[in-house]
Amino acid sequence: MEIGSTRVLPVECDVLAPDGSEVRVLLACERGSMAHFTLSPGQVSRAVRHRQVEEIWYVLSGSGEIWRGAGDEQTYASLAAGVCLTIPAGVTFQFRATGTDPLRIVGTTMPPWPGPDEAIPAEGPWKDTMNGT
């Protein structure tokens, strides 16, 4: 039986998420995983939809906006330090950093993130700024 893991937030980005944000992988266990991700000021993510992963986000710093949509339903929410939100599996989402500081978010995925094929490219309300990254 494992008695737990500890990890310090990496200084450098580990990988780019399918949406284009910088990801610093934290930890994972059997039922979930956690990562820290950053979107630079003025950046707009790619719109994506997850096949099976649900997410809970907690905004650490910066400001922005998120759009979530499923079928005919859609919603926009402001992102700022202290905001917590969910993204259910199958919901399309896109987010953007609107302030002068990077948007920094901690996200938990359930089940653990399975890999890049989990995210399906989708249409969102904004033109992304990821330029093929």
VOZA-794646 format. One record per residue: residue in one letter; x, y, z of N, C-alpha, C in turn. Coordinates in Angstrom, 1 decimal. Layout:
N
["A" [X Y Z] [X Y Z] [X Y Z]]
...
REM end
This chain:
133
["M" [0.8 -1.2 0.0] [0.0 0.0 0.0] [0.9 1.2 0.0]]
["E" [0.6 2.2 -0.9] [1.3 3.4 -1.0] [0.8 4.3 0.1]]
["I" [1.7 5.1 0.8] [1.2 6.0 1.9] [1.1 7.4 1.5]]
["G" [1.3 7.7 0.2] [1.0 9.1 -0.3] [2.2 9.6 -1.0]]
["S" [2.0 10.7 -1.8] [3.0 11.3 -2.6] [3.1 12.8 -2.3]]
["T" [4.2 13.4 -2.6] [4.4 14.9 -2.4] [5.2 15.4 -3.6]]
["R" [4.8 16.6 -4.1] [5.4 17.2 -5.2] [5.4 18.7 -5.1]]
["V" [6.4 19.4 -5.4] [6.4 20.8 -5.4] [6.1 21.3 -6.9]]
["L" [5.3 22.4 -7.0] [4.9 22.9 -8.3] [6.2 23.1 -9.1]]
["P" [6.2 22.4 -10.3] [7.4 22.6 -11.2] [7.5 24.1 -11.7]]
["V" [8.7 24.5 -11.8] [9.0 25.9 -12.4] [8.6 25.9 -13.8]]
["E" [9.1 24.9 -14.6] [8.8 24.9 -16.0] [7.6 24.1 -16.3]]
["C" [7.0 24.5 -17.5] [5.8 23.8 -18.0] [6.2 22.3 -18.4]]
["D" [5.3 21.4 -18.0] [5.6 20.0 -18.3] [5.1 19.7 -19.7]]
["V" [3.9 20.2 -20.1] [3.3 19.9 -21.4] [2.3 21.0 -21.7]]
["L" [1.9 21.1 -23.0] [0.8 22.0 -23.3] [-0.5 21.2 -23.4]]
["A" [-1.5 21.7 -22.8] [-2.8 21.0 -22.8] [-3.4 21.0 -24.2]]
["P" [-4.3 20.1 -24.5] [-5.0 20.2 -25.8] [-5.6 21.5 -26.1]]
["D" [-6.0 22.3 -25.1] [-6.6 23.6 -25.3] [-5.5 24.7 -25.5]]
["G" [-4.2 24.3 -25.3] [-3.1 25.3 -25.5] [-2.5 25.9 -24.2]]
["S" [-3.1 25.7 -23.1] [-2.6 26.2 -21.8] [-1.4 25.5 -21.4]]
["E" [-0.5 26.1 -20.6] [0.7 25.5 -20.1] [0.3 24.7 -18.9]]
["V" [0.7 23.4 -18.8] [0.4 22.5 -17.7] [1.6 22.2 -16.9]]
["R" [1.5 22.3 -15.6] [2.5 21.8 -14.7] [1.8 20.6 -13.9]]
["V" [2.2 19.4 -14.2] [1.5 18.2 -13.6] [1.8 18.2 -12.1]]
["L" [0.8 18.0 -11.3] [1.0 17.8 -9.9] [1.0 16.4 -9.5]]
["L" [-0.1 15.8 -9.0] [-0.1 14.4 -8.7] [-1.3 13.7 -9.2]]
["A" [-1.3 12.4 -9.2] [-2.4 11.6 -9.6] [-2.6 10.4 -8.6]]
["C" [-3.8 9.9 -8.5] [-4.0 8.7 -7.7] [-5.1 7.9 -8.5]]
["E" [-5.5 6.9 -7.9] [-6.4 5.9 -8.7] [-7.7 6.6 -9.2]]
["R" [-8.2 7.6 -8.5] [-9.5 8.1 -8.9] [-9.5 9.6 -9.4]]
["G" [-8.3 10.2 -9.4] [-8.2 11.6 -9.9] [-6.8 12.0 -10.1]]
["S" [-6.7 13.2 -10.7] [-5.4 13.8 -10.9] [-5.5 15.3 -10.8]]
["M" [-4.4 16.0 -10.5] [-4.4 17.4 -10.3] [-3.3 18.1 -11.1]]
["A" [-3.5 19.2 -11.7] [-2.5 20.0 -12.4] [-2.7 21.5 -12.2]]
["H" [-1.7 22.2 -12.5] [-1.7 23.7 -12.4] [-1.5 24.1 -13.9]]
["F" [-2.4 25.0 -14.3] [-2.3 25.5 -15.7] [-2.3 27.0 -15.7]]
["T" [-1.7 27.5 -16.8] [-1.5 29.0 -17.0] [-1.9 29.4 -18.4]]
["L" [-2.5 30.5 -18.5] [-2.8 31.1 -19.7] [-2.3 32.5 -19.6]]
["S" [-1.4 32.9 -20.5] [-0.8 34.3 -20.5] [-1.8 35.3 -20.8]]
["P" [-1.5 36.6 -20.4] [-2.5 37.7 -20.6] [-2.8 37.8 -22.1]]
["G" [-4.1 38.0 -22.4] [-4.5 38.1 -23.8] [-4.7 36.8 -24.6]]
["Q" [-4.3 35.7 -24.0] [-4.5 34.5 -24.7] [-5.9 33.9 -24.6]]
["V" [-6.3 33.2 -25.7] [-7.6 32.6 -25.7] [-7.3 31.1 -26.0]]
["S" [-7.8 30.2 -25.2] [-7.6 28.8 -25.4] [-8.3 28.3 -26.6]]
["R" [-8.0 27.1 -27.1] [-8.8 26.3 -28.1] [-10.0 25.8 -27.4]]
["A" [-11.1 25.7 -28.0] [-12.3 25.1 -27.5] [-12.2 23.6 -27.6]]
["V" [-12.5 22.9 -26.5] [-12.4 21.4 -26.5] [-13.6 20.9 -25.7]]
["R" [-13.7 19.6 -25.9] [-14.7 18.8 -25.1] [-14.0 17.5 -24.6]]
["H" [-14.2 17.1 -23.4] [-13.6 15.9 -22.9] [-14.6 14.7 -23.1]]
["R" [-14.0 13.6 -23.4] [-14.8 12.4 -23.6] [-15.3 11.8 -22.3]]
["Q" [-14.5 11.7 -21.3] [-15.0 11.0 -20.1] [-14.5 11.7 -18.8]]
["V" [-13.6 12.7 -18.9] [-13.1 13.3 -17.7] [-13.9 14.5 -17.3]]
["E" [-14.2 14.5 -16.0] [-14.9 15.7 -15.3] [-13.8 16.5 -14.7]]
["E" [-14.0 17.8 -14.6] [-12.9 18.7 -14.0] [-13.6 19.6 -13.0]]
["I" [-12.8 19.9 -11.9] [-13.1 21.0 -11.0] [-11.9 21.9 -11.1]]
["W" [-12.2 23.2 -11.3] [-11.1 24.2 -11.4] [-11.2 25.2 -10.2]]
["Y" [-10.1 25.6 -9.7] [-10.0 26.7 -8.7] [-9.0 27.7 -9.2]]
["V" [-9.5 29.0 -9.4] [-8.6 30.1 -9.9] [-7.8 30.6 -8.8]]
["L" [-6.5 30.6 -9.0] [-5.5 31.1 -8.1] [-5.2 32.6 -8.2]]
["S" [-5.1 33.0 -9.5] [-4.7 34.4 -9.7] [-5.0 34.8 -11.2]]
["G" [-5.0 36.1 -11.5] [-5.3 36.5 -12.8] [-6.8 36.7 -13.0]]
["S" [-7.2 37.1 -14.2] [-8.6 37.3 -14.5] [-8.9 36.8 -15.9]]
["G" [-10.2 36.4 -16.1] [-10.6 35.9 -17.4] [-12.0 35.6 -17.5]]
["E" [-12.3 34.8 -18.4] [-13.7 34.4 -18.7] [-13.7 32.9 -19.2]]
["I" [-14.7 32.2 -18.9] [-14.9 30.8 -19.4] [-16.3 30.7 -20.0]]
["W" [-16.3 30.0 -21.2] [-17.6 29.7 -21.8] [-17.8 28.2 -21.7]]
["R" [-19.0 27.7 -21.4] [-19.3 26.3 -21.4] [-20.6 26.1 -22.2]]
["G" [-20.6 25.0 -23.0] [-21.8 24.8 -23.8] [-22.0 23.3 -24.0]]
["A" [-23.3 23.0 -24.1] [-23.7 21.6 -24.4] [-25.1 21.7 -25.1]]
["G" [-25.2 21.3 -26.3] [-26.4 21.4 -27.1] [-26.8 22.8 -27.2]]
["D" [-28.1 23.1 -26.9] [-28.6 24.5 -26.9] [-28.3 25.3 -25.7]]
["E" [-27.7 24.7 -24.7] [-27.4 25.4 -23.5] [-25.9 25.9 -23.5]]
["Q" [-25.8 27.2 -23.0] [-24.4 27.7 -22.9] [-24.4 28.7 -21.7]]
["T" [-23.2 28.9 -21.2] [-23.0 29.9 -20.1] [-21.7 30.5 -20.1]]
["Y" [-21.6 31.7 -19.6] [-20.3 32.4 -19.5] [-20.1 32.7 -18.0]]
["A" [-18.9 32.6 -17.5] [-18.6 33.0 -16.1] [-17.3 33.7 -16.1]]
["S" [-17.2 34.7 -15.1] [-16.0 35.4 -14.9] [-15.0 34.5 -14.1]]
["L" [-13.7 34.7 -14.4] [-12.7 33.9 -13.7] [-11.8 35.0 -12.9]]
["A" [-11.7 34.7 -11.6] [-10.8 35.6 -10.8] [-10.4 34.8 -9.6]]
["A" [-9.4 35.2 -8.9] [-9.0 34.5 -7.7] [-10.1 34.1 -6.8]]
["G" [-10.2 32.9 -6.4] [-11.2 32.4 -5.5] [-12.4 31.7 -6.2]]
["V" [-12.5 31.9 -7.5] [-13.6 31.2 -8.2] [-13.4 29.8 -8.4]]
["C" [-14.4 28.9 -8.1] [-14.3 27.5 -8.3] [-15.5 27.1 -9.2]]
["L" [-15.2 26.2 -10.2] [-16.2 25.8 -11.1] [-16.0 24.3 -11.6]]
["T" [-17.0 23.8 -12.2] [-17.0 22.4 -12.7] [-17.2 22.4 -14.2]]
["I" [-16.5 21.4 -14.8] [-16.7 21.2 -16.3] [-17.1 19.7 -16.4]]
["P" [-18.4 19.4 -16.6] [-18.8 18.0 -16.7] [-18.2 17.3 -18.0]]
["A" [-18.1 16.0 -18.0] [-17.7 15.3 -19.2] [-18.7 15.6 -20.3]]
["G" [-18.2 15.8 -21.5] [-19.1 16.1 -22.7] [-19.4 17.5 -22.9]]
["V" [-19.1 18.4 -22.0] [-19.4 19.8 -22.1] [-18.2 20.5 -22.9]]
["T" [-18.5 21.3 -23.9] [-17.5 22.0 -24.6] [-17.2 23.3 -23.8]]
["F" [-15.9 23.6 -23.8] [-15.5 24.8 -23.0] [-14.3 25.5 -23.7]]
["Q" [-14.2 26.8 -23.4] [-13.1 27.6 -23.9] [-12.9 28.7 -22.9]]
["F" [-11.7 29.2 -22.7] [-11.4 30.2 -21.7] [-10.4 31.2 -22.2]]
["R" [-10.4 32.4 -21.6] [-9.4 33.4 -22.0] [-9.0 34.2 -20.8]]
["A" [-7.7 34.7 -20.9] [-7.1 35.6 -19.9] [-7.3 37.0 -20.3]]
["T" [-8.1 37.8 -19.5] [-8.4 39.1 -19.9] [-7.6 40.2 -19.1]]
["G" [-6.9 39.8 -18.1] [-6.2 40.8 -17.3] [-4.8 41.0 -17.8]]
["T" [-4.0 41.7 -17.0] [-2.6 42.0 -17.3] [-1.6 41.0 -16.7]]
["D" [-2.2 40.1 -15.9] [-1.4 39.0 -15.3] [-1.8 37.7 -15.8]]
["P" [-0.9 36.7 -15.8] [-1.3 35.4 -16.2] [-2.5 34.8 -15.4]]
["L" [-3.4 34.1 -16.1] [-4.5 33.4 -15.4] [-3.9 32.0 -14.9]]
["R" [-4.0 31.8 -13.6] [-3.4 30.6 -13.0] [-4.5 29.8 -12.3]]
["I" [-4.6 28.5 -12.7] [-5.7 27.7 -12.2] [-5.2 26.4 -11.8]]
["V" [-5.8 25.8 -10.7] [-5.5 24.4 -10.3] [-6.7 23.6 -10.7]]
["G" [-6.5 22.5 -11.4] [-7.6 21.7 -11.9] [-7.5 20.3 -11.4]]
["T" [-8.6 19.7 -11.0] [-8.6 18.3 -10.6] [-9.5 17.5 -11.7]]
["T" [-9.0 16.4 -12.1] [-9.7 15.6 -13.1] [-10.1 14.3 -12.5]]
["M" [-11.3 13.8 -12.8] [-11.8 12.6 -12.4] [-12.5 11.9 -13.5]]
["P" [-12.0 10.7 -14.0] [-10.8 10.0 -13.5] [-9.5 10.7 -13.8]]
["P" [-8.4 10.1 -13.5] [-7.1 10.8 -13.8] [-7.0 11.0 -15.3]]
["W" [-6.3 12.1 -15.7] [-6.1 12.5 -17.1] [-5.5 11.3 -17.9]]
["P" [-6.2 10.8 -18.9] [-5.7 9.6 -19.6] [-4.8 9.9 -20.8]]
["G" [-4.7 11.1 -21.2] [-3.8 11.5 -22.3] [-4.5 12.4 -23.3]]
["P" [-3.7 12.9 -24.3] [-4.2 13.9 -25.2] [-5.4 13.5 -26.1]]
["D" [-5.7 12.2 -26.3] [-6.9 11.8 -27.0] [-8.2 12.0 -26.2]]
["E" [-8.1 12.4 -25.0] [-9.3 12.7 -24.2] [-10.0 13.9 -24.6]]
["A" [-9.3 14.9 -25.1] [-9.9 16.2 -25.6] [-10.2 16.2 -27.0]]
["I" [-11.4 16.5 -27.4] [-11.9 16.6 -28.8] [-12.0 18.1 -29.2]]
["P" [-11.3 18.5 -30.2] [-11.4 19.9 -30.7] [-12.9 20.2 -31.0]]
["A" [-13.3 21.5 -30.6] [-14.7 21.9 -30.8] [-14.7 23.3 -31.2]]
["E" [-15.9 23.8 -31.4] [-16.2 25.2 -31.8] [-16.5 26.0 -30.5]]
["G" [-15.9 27.1 -30.3] [-16.2 28.0 -29.2] [-16.6 29.4 -29.7]]
["P" [-16.9 30.3 -28.7] [-17.3 31.6 -29.1] [-16.2 32.6 -29.5]]
["W" [-14.9 32.3 -29.2] [-13.9 33.2 -29.5] [-12.8 32.5 -30.4]]
["K" [-12.1 33.4 -31.1] [-11.0 32.9 -32.0] [-9.8 32.6 -31.0]]
["D" [-9.3 31.4 -31.1] [-8.2 31.1 -30.2] [-6.9 31.7 -30.7]]
["T" [-6.0 31.9 -29.8] [-4.7 32.6 -30.0] [-3.5 31.7 -29.9]]
["M" [-3.8 30.4 -29.9] [-2.7 29.4 -29.7] [-1.8 29.2 -30.8]]
["N" [-2.1 29.6 -32.0] [-1.2 29.6 -33.2] [-0.5 28.3 -33.4]]
["G" [-1.2 27.2 -33.3] [-0.6 25.9 -33.6] [0.2 25.3 -32.4]]
["T" [0.2 25.9 -31.3] [1.0 25.4 -30.1] [0.4 24.2 -29.5]]
REM end
